[in-house]
Amino acid sequence: MNNGILENLQADRSTTATRAARSAVNAGELAGIKRELLQAEMRLAKARATIAGAEVDVKVLTAQLKTFTK
């Protein structure tokens, strides 16, 4: 009888160790994904700033062209 209990305890410990190892891997993967997401958000913000700047340039140049052609 005691053998069955010991085997169950060992199996539980093995399962717990496996879960802990998976958690560590998942935590590492999660940190990597978060870092990549932050980098993508930064690239998007820079692209939006570039677009906004280009739109201002177009408006200014269009206004100058209209003034020049009158």
Backbone bond lengths (Angstrom), bond angles and torsions (degrees), N, CA, C in turn:
res aa  C-N    CA-C-N  psi(-1)  N-CA   C-N-CA  omega(-1)  CA-C   N-CA-C  phi
1 M - - - 1.448 - - 1.517 112.48 -
2 N 1.295 115.92 -44.04 1.461 118.92 179.96 1.519 111.54 -62.71
3 N 1.324 116.26 -31.82 1.460 119.92 178.25 1.521 111.36 -59.70
4 G 1.295 117.90 -42.40 1.457 122.31 179.35 1.515 111.32 -62.24
5 I 1.309 116.23 -40.83 1.468 120.76 179.89 1.524 110.24 -66.96
6 L 1.324 116.46 -43.73 1.463 120.21 179.21 1.525 111.32 -63.42
7 E 1.314 116.53 -40.65 1.467 120.27 179.04 1.526 110.63 -63.96
8 N 1.324 116.71 -41.04 1.467 120.85 177.60 1.523 111.01 -63.70
9 L 1.334 117.11 -41.68 1.465 120.18 178.59 1.522 111.11 -63.71
10 Q 1.340 116.20 -42.25 1.458 120.11 178.88 1.522 111.21 -65.33
11 A 1.312 117.38 -39.33 1.464 121.67 178.44 1.524 109.69 -64.95
12 D 1.338 117.50 -41.02 1.469 121.52 177.67 1.518 110.80 -62.98
13 R 1.331 116.72 -42.12 1.473 120.38 178.83 1.524 110.95 -64.31
14 S 1.333 115.63 -40.85 1.458 120.24 179.14 1.527 110.02 -63.29
15 T 1.324 116.94 -43.08 1.466 121.86 179.20 1.526 110.15 -63.85
16 T 1.327 116.17 -42.07 1.463 120.80 179.42 1.528 110.48 -63.99
17 A 1.329 116.92 -41.89 1.470 120.61 178.74 1.522 110.58 -64.49
18 T 1.318 117.08 -40.03 1.469 121.30 178.92 1.520 110.06 -64.46
19 R 1.327 116.40 -43.65 1.470 119.76 178.57 1.516 111.07 -62.50
20 A 1.335 117.22 -41.34 1.469 121.10 179.53 1.523 110.26 -63.02
21 A 1.334 116.73 -41.41 1.470 120.14 179.28 1.522 110.15 -64.73
22 R 1.346 116.81 -42.16 1.465 120.03 178.17 1.518 110.90 -64.74
23 S 1.326 116.34 -38.11 1.466 120.05 179.53 1.523 110.49 -62.91
24 A 1.325 116.58 -40.47 1.463 120.22 179.52 1.523 110.15 -64.75
25 V 1.332 116.63 -42.29 1.463 120.26 178.40 1.519 109.94 -65.52
26 N 1.325 116.37 -45.52 1.462 120.19 179.72 1.519 111.23 -62.72
27 A 1.323 117.67 -38.15 1.460 120.73 178.53 1.526 110.17 -64.71
28 G 1.323 117.05 -40.68 1.457 120.80 177.44 1.512 112.03 -64.90
29 E 1.323 115.89 -43.32 1.467 120.14 178.51 1.524 110.15 -64.99
30 L 1.326 116.46 -40.24 1.456 121.12 179.60 1.525 110.80 -62.97
31 A 1.329 116.75 -42.29 1.458 120.51 178.50 1.531 110.36 -62.96
32 G 1.324 117.12 -40.54 1.466 121.02 178.35 1.514 111.96 -64.47
33 I 1.318 116.02 -42.23 1.467 120.09 179.75 1.525 110.32 -66.12
34 K 1.328 116.83 -40.84 1.470 120.27 178.37 1.527 110.73 -61.75
35 R 1.342 116.17 -41.57 1.463 121.00 179.47 1.534 110.43 -63.45
36 E 1.337 116.58 -44.03 1.462 120.63 178.75 1.525 111.42 -64.12
37 L 1.325 116.76 -38.60 1.459 120.75 178.12 1.521 110.99 -63.92
38 L 1.317 116.64 -42.99 1.459 120.68 178.03 1.523 110.91 -61.83
39 Q 1.331 117.19 -41.59 1.456 121.26 178.17 1.529 110.77 -63.77
40 A 1.325 117.03 -41.10 1.465 120.61 178.96 1.526 110.51 -65.14
41 E 1.330 116.67 -39.47 1.466 120.10 177.81 1.525 110.92 -64.18
42 M 1.324 117.02 -37.66 1.469 120.97 178.06 1.531 110.25 -65.52
43 R 1.332 117.24 -43.66 1.465 120.51 178.00 1.521 110.65 -61.86
44 L 1.327 116.74 -40.77 1.458 121.07 179.19 1.524 110.87 -64.20
45 A 1.324 117.19 -42.74 1.469 120.73 178.65 1.525 110.78 -62.37
46 K 1.330 117.06 -41.44 1.467 120.67 178.15 1.527 110.75 -64.91
47 A 1.322 116.84 -41.28 1.465 120.45 179.21 1.521 110.68 -64.20
48 R 1.327 116.64 -40.69 1.468 119.86 178.21 1.522 110.94 -64.58
49 A 1.323 117.37 -38.88 1.460 120.67 177.64 1.518 110.47 -64.32
50 T 1.318 117.10 -40.14 1.462 121.19 177.98 1.522 110.48 -63.62
51 I 1.315 116.39 -42.25 1.471 120.58 179.00 1.527 110.33 -63.50
52 A 1.319 116.33 -43.86 1.467 120.05 -179.59 1.521 110.02 -61.81
53 G 1.323 116.37 -41.65 1.461 120.11 178.06 1.519 111.99 -63.59
54 A 1.318 116.31 -40.89 1.469 120.57 179.27 1.523 110.70 -65.99
55 E 1.335 116.98 -38.69 1.461 119.89 178.71 1.525 111.01 -63.98
56 V 1.316 117.20 -39.73 1.470 121.01 177.10 1.521 109.64 -63.70
57 D 1.332 116.57 -44.44 1.465 120.36 178.51 1.525 111.31 -58.34
58 V 1.325 116.82 -43.58 1.458 120.83 -179.93 1.526 110.35 -62.48
59 K 1.309 117.48 -43.75 1.466 120.95 -179.58 1.530 111.30 -63.79
60 V 1.321 116.19 -43.23 1.470 120.14 179.61 1.523 110.35 -64.94
61 L 1.336 116.39 -46.36 1.465 119.66 -178.80 1.528 111.59 -66.42
62 T 1.329 117.41 -35.59 1.459 120.82 177.08 1.525 109.96 -64.91
63 A 1.326 116.89 -42.76 1.451 120.42 177.84 1.524 111.08 -63.25
64 Q 1.328 117.15 -41.66 1.479 120.47 177.96 1.517 110.91 -64.47
65 L 1.328 117.56 -39.77 1.455 121.22 179.84 1.528 110.40 -65.08
66 K 1.315 116.44 -43.15 1.477 119.87 178.64 1.539 110.44 -62.69
67 T 1.310 115.88 -41.60 1.461 119.86 179.46 1.530 110.14 -64.58
68 F 1.297 117.77 -42.16 1.453 123.48 -177.21 1.526 111.33 -68.07
69 T 1.320 117.62 -37.53 1.466 120.99 -176.31 1.516 113.24 -80.65
70 K 1.320 119.57 -9.59 1.473 121.28 179.99 1.506 111.33 -77.58
